[in-house]
Amino acid sequence: MTDSVRRTYWLIGFFGLAGFVVYVAATGIRDGLAFALGAAGSFGNFWLFDRLSRRIAPGGATAGKPWEAGAFIGRYIILLGIGYAIVETLNVSPLAVILGLFASTAAVLASFAIELFNHITRKRITH
């Protein structure tokens, strides 16, 4: 696992925890839990995508099986069902769950910005 992928996992956790704290402070524990569950789903989705990308990369673990393509699409259907169940069970605003699901997107963008900043600063130091 590369440093940027490891950093992305940490950033997903950070954004999930920070969003949970903000939601609890702003709207209450139910919406905070909904955000945290959405962020957990986002973390799981990123983990599955990372696992898939390592398998298809040159020198990956093993060749993929045909059913894995269906599982790739099926996980989004399952994720949608879990999100619906969270909203209905906790009786919370769907916005909290949706924003939690964006935790991995925010983490990827933050990791990209960190990599870009590191590249720019290294370039200035060496020249």
Chimera marker file (.cmm) of the C-alpha trace (Angstrom):
<marker_set name="trace">
<marker id="1" x="0.000" y="0.000" z="0.000" r="1" g="1" b="0" radius="0.5"/>
<marker id="2" x="1.399" y="3.372" z="-0.969" r="1" g="1" b="0" radius="0.5"/>
<marker id="3" x="1.716" y="6.341" z="1.356" r="1" g="1" b="0" radius="0.5"/>
<marker id="4" x="-1.003" y="8.262" z="-0.483" r="1" g="1" b="0" radius="0.5"/>
<marker id="5" x="-3.504" y="5.402" z="-0.124" r="1" g="1" b="0" radius="0.5"/>
<marker id="6" x="-2.643" y="5.026" z="3.559" r="1" g="1" b="0" radius="0.5"/>
<marker id="7" x="-3.063" y="8.790" z="3.976" r="1" g="1" b="0" radius="0.5"/>
<marker id="8" x="-6.448" y="8.599" z="2.255" r="1" g="1" b="0" radius="0.5"/>
<marker id="9" x="-7.657" y="5.971" z="4.727" r="1" g="1" b="0" radius="0.5"/>
<marker id="10" x="-6.600" y="8.219" z="7.615" r="1" g="1" b="0" radius="0.5"/>
<marker id="11" x="-8.282" y="11.229" z="6.016" r="1" g="1" b="0" radius="0.5"/>
<marker id="12" x="-11.546" y="9.311" z="5.566" r="1" g="1" b="0" radius="0.5"/>
<marker id="13" x="-11.456" y="8.534" z="9.279" r="1" g="1" b="0" radius="0.5"/>
<marker id="14" x="-10.657" y="12.149" z="10.098" r="1" g="1" b="0" radius="0.5"/>
<marker id="15" x="-13.481" y="13.541" z="7.937" r="1" g="1" b="0" radius="0.5"/>
<marker id="16" x="-15.880" y="10.948" z="9.329" r="1" g="1" b="0" radius="0.5"/>
<marker id="17" x="-15.025" y="11.830" z="12.926" r="1" g="1" b="0" radius="0.5"/>
<marker id="18" x="-15.023" y="15.581" z="12.289" r="1" g="1" b="0" radius="0.5"/>
<marker id="19" x="-18.376" y="15.399" z="10.495" r="1" g="1" b="0" radius="0.5"/>
<marker id="20" x="-19.831" y="13.308" z="13.311" r="1" g="1" b="0" radius="0.5"/>
<marker id="21" x="-18.741" y="15.878" z="15.913" r="1" g="1" b="0" radius="0.5"/>
<marker id="22" x="-20.094" y="18.787" z="13.869" r="1" g="1" b="0" radius="0.5"/>
<marker id="23" x="-23.422" y="17.050" z="13.239" r="1" g="1" b="0" radius="0.5"/>
<marker id="24" x="-23.832" y="16.134" z="16.914" r="1" g="1" b="0" radius="0.5"/>
<marker id="25" x="-23.105" y="19.727" z="17.938" r="1" g="1" b="0" radius="0.5"/>
<marker id="26" x="-25.393" y="21.218" z="15.291" r="1" g="1" b="0" radius="0.5"/>
<marker id="27" x="-28.375" y="18.876" z="15.080" r="1" g="1" b="0" radius="0.5"/>
<marker id="28" x="-28.101" y="16.109" z="17.663" r="1" g="1" b="0" radius="0.5"/>
<marker id="29" x="-26.869" y="12.585" z="18.129" r="1" g="1" b="0" radius="0.5"/>
<marker id="30" x="-29.248" y="10.936" z="15.628" r="1" g="1" b="0" radius="0.5"/>
<marker id="31" x="-27.996" y="12.954" z="12.678" r="1" g="1" b="0" radius="0.5"/>
<marker id="32" x="-24.433" y="12.528" z="13.935" r="1" g="1" b="0" radius="0.5"/>
<marker id="33" x="-24.885" y="8.750" z="13.938" r="1" g="1" b="0" radius="0.5"/>
<marker id="34" x="-26.399" y="8.910" z="10.470" r="1" g="1" b="0" radius="0.5"/>
<marker id="35" x="-23.353" y="10.844" z="9.244" r="1" g="1" b="0" radius="0.5"/>
<marker id="36" x="-21.008" y="8.353" z="10.941" r="1" g="1" b="0" radius="0.5"/>
<marker id="37" x="-22.801" y="5.403" z="9.351" r="1" g="1" b="0" radius="0.5"/>
<marker id="38" x="-22.595" y="7.104" z="5.961" r="1" g="1" b="0" radius="0.5"/>
<marker id="39" x="-18.874" y="7.720" z="6.499" r="1" g="1" b="0" radius="0.5"/>
<marker id="40" x="-18.418" y="4.053" z="7.480" r="1" g="1" b="0" radius="0.5"/>
<marker id="41" x="-20.114" y="3.055" z="4.238" r="1" g="1" b="0" radius="0.5"/>
<marker id="42" x="-17.827" y="5.432" z="2.389" r="1" g="1" b="0" radius="0.5"/>
<marker id="43" x="-14.781" y="3.876" z="4.069" r="1" g="1" b="0" radius="0.5"/>
<marker id="44" x="-15.970" y="0.388" z="3.114" r="1" g="1" b="0" radius="0.5"/>
<marker id="45" x="-16.621" y="1.461" z="-0.448" r="1" g="1" b="0" radius="0.5"/>
<marker id="46" x="-13.125" y="2.961" z="-0.719" r="1" g="1" b="0" radius="0.5"/>
<marker id="47" x="-11.627" y="-0.234" z="0.737" r="1" g="1" b="0" radius="0.5"/>
<marker id="48" x="-13.455" y="-2.360" z="-1.849" r="1" g="1" b="0" radius="0.5"/>
<marker id="49" x="-12.388" y="-0.050" z="-4.669" r="1" g="1" b="0" radius="0.5"/>
<marker id="50" x="-8.770" y="-0.095" z="-3.429" r="1" g="1" b="0" radius="0.5"/>
<marker id="51" x="-8.869" y="-3.889" z="-3.290" r="1" g="1" b="0" radius="0.5"/>
<marker id="52" x="-10.266" y="-4.079" z="-6.822" r="1" g="1" b="0" radius="0.5"/>
<marker id="53" x="-7.674" y="-1.658" z="-8.210" r="1" g="1" b="0" radius="0.5"/>
<marker id="54" x="-4.820" y="-3.636" z="-6.648" r="1" g="1" b="0" radius="0.5"/>
<marker id="55" x="-6.152" y="-6.818" z="-8.243" r="1" g="1" b="0" radius="0.5"/>
<marker id="56" x="-6.274" y="-5.403" z="-11.771" r="1" g="1" b="0" radius="0.5"/>
<marker id="57" x="-2.974" y="-3.493" z="-11.529" r="1" g="1" b="0" radius="0.5"/>
<marker id="58" x="0.049" y="-5.035" z="-13.237" r="1" g="1" b="0" radius="0.5"/>
<marker id="59" x="1.518" y="-7.573" z="-10.865" r="1" g="1" b="0" radius="0.5"/>
<marker id="60" x="-1.765" y="-7.764" z="-8.935" r="1" g="1" b="0" radius="0.5"/>
<marker id="61" x="-2.604" y="-10.603" z="-6.594" r="1" g="1" b="0" radius="0.5"/>
<marker id="62" x="-4.622" y="-12.819" z="-8.957" r="1" g="1" b="0" radius="0.5"/>
<marker id="63" x="-6.813" y="-12.587" z="-12.001" r="1" g="1" b="0" radius="0.5"/>
<marker id="64" x="-10.383" y="-11.481" z="-11.357" r="1" g="1" b="0" radius="0.5"/>
<marker id="65" x="-13.332" y="-13.824" z="-11.641" r="1" g="1" b="0" radius="0.5"/>
<marker id="66" x="-16.403" y="-13.064" z="-13.787" r="1" g="1" b="0" radius="0.5"/>
<marker id="67" x="-18.747" y="-12.713" z="-10.802" r="1" g="1" b="0" radius="0.5"/>
<marker id="68" x="-16.604" y="-9.915" z="-9.388" r="1" g="1" b="0" radius="0.5"/>
<marker id="69" x="-17.816" y="-7.510" z="-12.083" r="1" g="1" b="0" radius="0.5"/>
<marker id="70" x="-21.393" y="-8.097" z="-10.939" r="1" g="1" b="0" radius="0.5"/>
<marker id="71" x="-20.330" y="-7.671" z="-7.326" r="1" g="1" b="0" radius="0.5"/>
<marker id="72" x="-18.725" y="-4.338" z="-8.245" r="1" g="1" b="0" radius="0.5"/>
<marker id="73" x="-22.063" y="-3.011" z="-9.484" r="1" g="1" b="0" radius="0.5"/>
<marker id="74" x="-24.065" y="-4.847" z="-6.841" r="1" g="1" b="0" radius="0.5"/>
<marker id="75" x="-22.246" y="-3.121" z="-4.001" r="1" g="1" b="0" radius="0.5"/>
<marker id="76" x="-23.689" y="0.238" z="-5.070" r="1" g="1" b="0" radius="0.5"/>
<marker id="77" x="-27.169" y="-1.233" z="-4.984" r="1" g="1" b="0" radius="0.5"/>
<marker id="78" x="-26.454" y="-2.650" z="-1.520" r="1" g="1" b="0" radius="0.5"/>
<marker id="79" x="-24.992" y="0.693" z="-0.406" r="1" g="1" b="0" radius="0.5"/>
<marker id="80" x="-28.137" y="2.463" z="-1.585" r="1" g="1" b="0" radius="0.5"/>
<marker id="81" x="-30.281" y="-0.028" z="0.342" r="1" g="1" b="0" radius="0.5"/>
<marker id="82" x="-28.215" y="0.418" z="3.492" r="1" g="1" b="0" radius="0.5"/>
<marker id="83" x="-28.511" y="4.199" z="3.179" r="1" g="1" b="0" radius="0.5"/>
<marker id="84" x="-32.274" y="3.912" z="2.819" r="1" g="1" b="0" radius="0.5"/>
<marker id="85" x="-32.463" y="1.600" z="5.851" r="1" g="1" b="0" radius="0.5"/>
<marker id="86" x="-30.401" y="4.045" z="7.932" r="1" g="1" b="0" radius="0.5"/>
<marker id="87" x="-32.672" y="6.952" z="7.019" r="1" g="1" b="0" radius="0.5"/>
<marker id="88" x="-35.863" y="4.998" z="7.719" r="1" g="1" b="0" radius="0.5"/>
<marker id="89" x="-34.647" y="3.313" z="10.919" r="1" g="1" b="0" radius="0.5"/>
<marker id="90" x="-33.111" y="6.375" z="12.566" r="1" g="1" b="0" radius="0.5"/>
<marker id="91" x="-35.751" y="8.727" z="11.127" r="1" g="1" b="0" radius="0.5"/>
<marker id="92" x="-33.098" y="11.266" z="10.172" r="1" g="1" b="0" radius="0.5"/>
<marker id="93" x="-32.540" y="13.611" z="7.286" r="1" g="1" b="0" radius="0.5"/>
<marker id="94" x="-31.086" y="11.835" z="4.248" r="1" g="1" b="0" radius="0.5"/>
<marker id="95" x="-28.633" y="14.733" z="3.921" r="1" g="1" b="0" radius="0.5"/>
<marker id="96" x="-26.600" y="13.486" z="6.913" r="1" g="1" b="0" radius="0.5"/>
<marker id="97" x="-26.121" y="10.049" z="5.353" r="1" g="1" b="0" radius="0.5"/>
<marker id="98" x="-25.352" y="11.485" z="1.914" r="1" g="1" b="0" radius="0.5"/>
<marker id="99" x="-22.757" y="13.874" z="3.320" r="1" g="1" b="0" radius="0.5"/>
<marker id="100" x="-21.205" y="10.980" z="5.253" r="1" g="1" b="0" radius="0.5"/>
<marker id="101" x="-20.948" y="9.016" z="2.019" r="1" g="1" b="0" radius="0.5"/>
<marker id="102" x="-18.874" y="11.870" z="0.604" r="1" g="1" b="0" radius="0.5"/>
<marker id="103" x="-16.161" y="11.407" z="3.264" r="1" g="1" b="0" radius="0.5"/>
<marker id="104" x="-13.997" y="9.341" z="0.913" r="1" g="1" b="0" radius="0.5"/>
<marker id="105" x="-14.412" y="11.902" z="-1.860" r="1" g="1" b="0" radius="0.5"/>
<marker id="106" x="-13.239" y="14.668" z="0.461" r="1" g="1" b="0" radius="0.5"/>
<marker id="107" x="-10.338" y="12.476" z="1.592" r="1" g="1" b="0" radius="0.5"/>
<marker id="108" x="-9.237" y="11.738" z="-1.972" r="1" g="1" b="0" radius="0.5"/>
<marker id="109" x="-9.335" y="15.441" z="-2.858" r="1" g="1" b="0" radius="0.5"/>
<marker id="110" x="-7.405" y="16.368" z="0.302" r="1" g="1" b="0" radius="0.5"/>
<marker id="111" x="-4.813" y="13.656" z="-0.391" r="1" g="1" b="0" radius="0.5"/>
<marker id="112" x="-4.447" y="14.956" z="-3.946" r="1" g="1" b="0" radius="0.5"/>
<marker id="113" x="-3.938" y="18.507" z="-2.638" r="1" g="1" b="0" radius="0.5"/>
<marker id="114" x="-1.292" y="17.272" z="-0.191" r="1" g="1" b="0" radius="0.5"/>
<marker id="115" x="0.532" y="15.398" z="-2.967" r="1" g="1" b="0" radius="0.5"/>
<marker id="116" x="0.405" y="18.473" z="-5.195" r="1" g="1" b="0" radius="0.5"/>
<marker id="117" x="1.702" y="20.709" z="-2.410" r="1" g="1" b="0" radius="0.5"/>
<marker id="118" x="4.525" y="18.250" z="-1.655" r="1" g="1" b="0" radius="0.5"/>
<marker id="119" x="5.477" y="18.122" z="-5.327" r="1" g="1" b="0" radius="0.5"/>
<marker id="120" x="5.540" y="21.904" z="-5.681" r="1" g="1" b="0" radius="0.5"/>
<marker id="121" x="7.590" y="22.438" z="-2.523" r="1" g="1" b="0" radius="0.5"/>
<marker id="122" x="10.096" y="19.714" z="-3.460" r="1" g="1" b="0" radius="0.5"/>
<marker id="123" x="10.521" y="21.272" z="-6.882" r="1" g="1" b="0" radius="0.5"/>
<marker id="124" x="11.354" y="24.662" z="-5.353" r="1" g="1" b="0" radius="0.5"/>
<marker id="125" x="13.817" y="23.172" z="-2.888" r="1" g="1" b="0" radius="0.5"/>
<marker id="126" x="15.767" y="21.242" z="-5.546" r="1" g="1" b="0" radius="0.5"/>
<marker id="127" x="16.045" y="24.187" z="-7.962" r="1" g="1" b="0" radius="0.5"/>
<link id1="1" id2="2" r="1" g="1" b="0" radius="0.2"/>
<link id1="2" id2="3" r="1" g="1" b="0" radius="0.2"/>
<link id1="3" id2="4" r="1" g="1" b="0" radius="0.2"/>
<link id1="4" id2="5" r="1" g="1" b="0" radius="0.2"/>
<link id1="5" id2="6" r="1" g="1" b="0" radius="0.2"/>
<link id1="6" id2="7" r="1" g="1" b="0" radius="0.2"/>
<link id1="7" id2="8" r="1" g="1" b="0" radius="0.2"/>
<link id1="8" id2="9" r="1" g="1" b="0" radius="0.2"/>
<link id1="9" id2="10" r="1" g="1" b="0" radius="0.2"/>
<link id1="10" id2="11" r="1" g="1" b="0" radius="0.2"/>
<link id1="11" id2="12" r="1" g="1" b="0" radius="0.2"/>
<link id1="12" id2="13" r="1" g="1" b="0" radius="0.2"/>
<link id1="13" id2="14" r="1" g="1" b="0" radius="0.2"/>
<link id1="14" id2="15" r="1" g="1" b="0" radius="0.2"/>
<link id1="15" id2="16" r="1" g="1" b="0" radius="0.2"/>
<link id1="16" id2="17" r="1" g="1" b="0" radius="0.2"/>
<link id1="17" id2="18" r="1" g="1" b="0" radius="0.2"/>
<link id1="18" id2="19" r="1" g="1" b="0" radius="0.2"/>
<link id1="19" id2="20" r="1" g="1" b="0" radius="0.2"/>
<link id1="20" id2="21" r="1" g="1" b="0" radius="0.2"/>
<link id1="21" id2="22" r="1" g="1" b="0" radius="0.2"/>
<link id1="22" id2="23" r="1" g="1" b="0" radius="0.2"/>
<link id1="23" id2="24" r="1" g="1" b="0" radius="0.2"/>
<link id1="24" id2="25" r="1" g="1" b="0" radius="0.2"/>
<link id1="25" id2="26" r="1" g="1" b="0" radius="0.2"/>
<link id1="26" id2="27" r="1" g="1" b="0" radius="0.2"/>
<link id1="27" id2="28" r="1" g="1" b="0" radius="0.2"/>
<link id1="28" id2="29" r="1" g="1" b="0" radius="0.2"/>
<link id1="29" id2="30" r="1" g="1" b="0" radius="0.2"/>
<link id1="30" id2="31" r="1" g="1" b="0" radius="0.2"/>
<link id1="31" id2="32" r="1" g="1" b="0" radius="0.2"/>
<link id1="32" id2="33" r="1" g="1" b="0" radius="0.2"/>
<link id1="33" id2="34" r="1" g="1" b="0" radius="0.2"/>
<link id1="34" id2="35" r="1" g="1" b="0" radius="0.2"/>
<link id1="35" id2="36" r="1" g="1" b="0" radius="0.2"/>
<link id1="36" id2="37" r="1" g="1" b="0" radius="0.2"/>
<link id1="37" id2="38" r="1" g="1" b="0" radius="0.2"/>
<link id1="38" id2="39" r="1" g="1" b="0" radius="0.2"/>
<link id1="39" id2="40" r="1" g="1" b="0" radius="0.2"/>
<link id1="40" id2="41" r="1" g="1" b="0" radius="0.2"/>
<link id1="41" id2="42" r="1" g="1" b="0" radius="0.2"/>
<link id1="42" id2="43" r="1" g="1" b="0" radius="0.2"/>
<link id1="43" id2="44" r="1" g="1" b="0" radius="0.2"/>
<link id1="44" id2="45" r="1" g="1" b="0" radius="0.2"/>
<link id1="45" id2="46" r="1" g="1" b="0" radius="0.2"/>
<link id1="46" id2="47" r="1" g="1" b="0" radius="0.2"/>
<link id1="47" id2="48" r="1" g="1" b="0" radius="0.2"/>
<link id1="48" id2="49" r="1" g="1" b="0" radius="0.2"/>
<link id1="49" id2="50" r="1" g="1" b="0" radius="0.2"/>
<link id1="50" id2="51" r="1" g="1" b="0" radius="0.2"/>
<link id1="51" id2="52" r="1" g="1" b="0" radius="0.2"/>
<link id1="52" id2="53" r="1" g="1" b="0" radius="0.2"/>
<link id1="53" id2="54" r="1" g="1" b="0" radius="0.2"/>
<link id1="54" id2="55" r="1" g="1" b="0" radius="0.2"/>
<link id1="55" id2="56" r="1" g="1" b="0" radius="0.2"/>
<link id1="56" id2="57" r="1" g="1" b="0" radius="0.2"/>
<link id1="57" id2="58" r="1" g="1" b="0" radius="0.2"/>
<link id1="58" id2="59" r="1" g="1" b="0" radius="0.2"/>
<link id1="59" id2="60" r="1" g="1" b="0" radius="0.2"/>
<link id1="60" id2="61" r="1" g="1" b="0" radius="0.2"/>
<link id1="61" id2="62" r="1" g="1" b="0" radius="0.2"/>
<link id1="62" id2="63" r="1" g="1" b="0" radius="0.2"/>
<link id1="63" id2="64" r="1" g="1" b="0" radius="0.2"/>
<link id1="64" id2="65" r="1" g="1" b="0" radius="0.2"/>
<link id1="65" id2="66" r="1" g="1" b="0" radius="0.2"/>
<link id1="66" id2="67" r="1" g="1" b="0" radius="0.2"/>
<link id1="67" id2="68" r="1" g="1" b="0" radius="0.2"/>
<link id1="68" id2="69" r="1" g="1" b="0" radius="0.2"/>
<link id1="69" id2="70" r="1" g="1" b="0" radius="0.2"/>
<link id1="70" id2="71" r="1" g="1" b="0" radius="0.2"/>
<link id1="71" id2="72" r="1" g="1" b="0" radius="0.2"/>
<link id1="72" id2="73" r="1" g="1" b="0" radius="0.2"/>
<link id1="73" id2="74" r="1" g="1" b="0" radius="0.2"/>
<link id1="74" id2="75" r="1" g="1" b="0" radius="0.2"/>
<link id1="75" id2="76" r="1" g="1" b="0" radius="0.2"/>
<link id1="76" id2="77" r="1" g="1" b="0" radius="0.2"/>
<link id1="77" id2="78" r="1" g="1" b="0" radius="0.2"/>
<link id1="78" id2="79" r="1" g="1" b="0" radius="0.2"/>
<link id1="79" id2="80" r="1" g="1" b="0" radius="0.2"/>
<link id1="80" id2="81" r="1" g="1" b="0" radius="0.2"/>
<link id1="81" id2="82" r="1" g="1" b="0" radius="0.2"/>
<link id1="82" id2="83" r="1" g="1" b="0" radius="0.2"/>
<link id1="83" id2="84" r="1" g="1" b="0" radius="0.2"/>
<link id1="84" id2="85" r="1" g="1" b="0" radius="0.2"/>
<link id1="85" id2="86" r="1" g="1" b="0" radius="0.2"/>
<link id1="86" id2="87" r="1" g="1" b="0" radius="0.2"/>
<link id1="87" id2="88" r="1" g="1" b="0" radius="0.2"/>
<link id1="88" id2="89" r="1" g="1" b="0" radius="0.2"/>
<link id1="89" id2="90" r="1" g="1" b="0" radius="0.2"/>
<link id1="90" id2="91" r="1" g="1" b="0" radius="0.2"/>
<link id1="91" id2="92" r="1" g="1" b="0" radius="0.2"/>
<link id1="92" id2="93" r="1" g="1" b="0" radius="0.2"/>
<link id1="93" id2="94" r="1" g="1" b="0" radius="0.2"/>
<link id1="94" id2="95" r="1" g="1" b="0" radius="0.2"/>
<link id1="95" id2="96" r="1" g="1" b="0" radius="0.2"/>
<link id1="96" id2="97" r="1" g="1" b="0" radius="0.2"/>
<link id1="97" id2="98" r="1" g="1" b="0" radius="0.2"/>
<link id1="98" id2="99" r="1" g="1" b="0" radius="0.2"/>
<link id1="99" id2="100" r="1" g="1" b="0" radius="0.2"/>
<link id1="100" id2="101" r="1" g="1" b="0" radius="0.2"/>
<link id1="101" id2="102" r="1" g="1" b="0" radius="0.2"/>
<link id1="102" id2="103" r="1" g="1" b="0" radius="0.2"/>
<link id1="103" id2="104" r="1" g="1" b="0" radius="0.2"/>
<link id1="104" id2="105" r="1" g="1" b="0" radius="0.2"/>
<link id1="105" id2="106" r="1" g="1" b="0" radius="0.2"/>
<link id1="106" id2="107" r="1" g="1" b="0" radius="0.2"/>
<link id1="107" id2="108" r="1" g="1" b="0" radius="0.2"/>
<link id1="108" id2="109" r="1" g="1" b="0" radius="0.2"/>
<link id1="109" id2="110" r="1" g="1" b="0" radius="0.2"/>
<link id1="110" id2="111" r="1" g="1" b="0" radius="0.2"/>
<link id1="111" id2="112" r="1" g="1" b="0" radius="0.2"/>
<link id1="112" id2="113" r="1" g="1" b="0" radius="0.2"/>
<link id1="113" id2="114" r="1" g="1" b="0" radius="0.2"/>
<link id1="114" id2="115" r="1" g="1" b="0" radius="0.2"/>
<link id1="115" id2="116" r="1" g="1" b="0" radius="0.2"/>
<link id1="116" id2="117" r="1" g="1" b="0" radius="0.2"/>
<link id1="117" id2="118" r="1" g="1" b="0" radius="0.2"/>
<link id1="118" id2="119" r="1" g="1" b="0" radius="0.2"/>
<link id1="119" id2="120" r="1" g="1" b="0" radius="0.2"/>
<link id1="120" id2="121" r="1" g="1" b="0" radius="0.2"/>
<link id1="121" id2="122" r="1" g="1" b="0" radius="0.2"/>
<link id1="122" id2="123" r="1" g="1" b="0" radius="0.2"/>
<link id1="123" id2="124" r="1" g="1" b="0" radius="0.2"/>
<link id1="124" id2="125" r="1" g="1" b="0" radius="0.2"/>
<link id1="125" id2="126" r="1" g="1" b="0" radius="0.2"/>
<link id1="126" id2="127" r="1" g="1" b="0" radius="0.2"/>
</marker_set>
